[in-house]
Each structure stands twice: as structure tokens, then as C-alpha cells.
Amino acid sequence: MMSELFSWFMDITNSKISALLIFFITFVAILFYVYGSKGRSERLESYRNIPFLDDDNDKDKDSRMHKTAENNEQNKV
């Protein structure tokens, strides 16, 4: 029984389909995790401009964003 399953999976056509299904299910699960909760989705959306923030010019804006993120974390707990 186990050797038949192993030989079926080792066939190149079957292993490609199995790998595709595993990766697709994982991708969909990640999407549900990220966008499933409205609070988590809003928190992640608030982080989208972090790479574009300039530390020298926008220190107060950065601190406000950090405080907002901390408040979201506290509300989550």
C-alpha cells in the first residue's frame, strides 16, 4: 500500500500536480490569513508607506504611525 502510494507520487506527472496543489492551497491560506480579519488588513495597509518615509524630514509623522501601530496592537490583545 505505502509503496504503491510512493511510486504514484514519484511519477513526474503526479508529483507536479501534487506540488501545484500544495503551493496553491498554501497561497490561498496566506491570502485568507492576511485579508480575513478587517483589523489585520487595516494594520497591514497602514504599513504600506513605511519604505517611502524619510527619517530626517518626517520624524513626527513616523512617530504618529508608530503610535497608531502600537494602539492597533494593544486593541488586538
C-alpha positions, -999 to 999 in steps of 0.1 A, spaced: 0 0 0 27 25 11 50 15 -18 22 20 -43 15 55 -30 52 63 -30 56 50 -66 25 70 -77 39 102 -61 74 96 -77 59 96 -111 68 130 -126 34 139 -138 17 131 -105 43 149 -84 39 181 -104 2 182 -99 7 174 -62 32 202 -58 10 227 -76 -20 218 -53 2 222 -22 15 256 -32 -19 268 -44 -35 258 -11 -7 275 8 -11 307 -12 -49 308 -7 -44 302 31 -19 331 33 -44 353 15 -72 344 39 -49 350 68 -38 384 56 -72 397 44 -95 376 65 -96 399 95 -106 435 89 -83 447 118 -53 428 105 -60 440 69 -61 477 81 -30 473 102 -10 458 72 -24 485 49 -11 512 73 24 497 69 25 501 31 42 535 31 70 527 56 97 522 29 90 557 15 92 575 48 122 598 52 137 597 87 151 632 86 120 651 74 91 631 88 101 621 123 68 633 138 48 616 111 68 584 117 62 586 154 24 591 148 24 560 126 44 541 153 18 551 179 -10 541 157 6 507 151 11 503 189 -26 512 195 -37 487 170 -15 460 187 -30 469 221 -65 468 207 -58 434 192 -47 420 226 
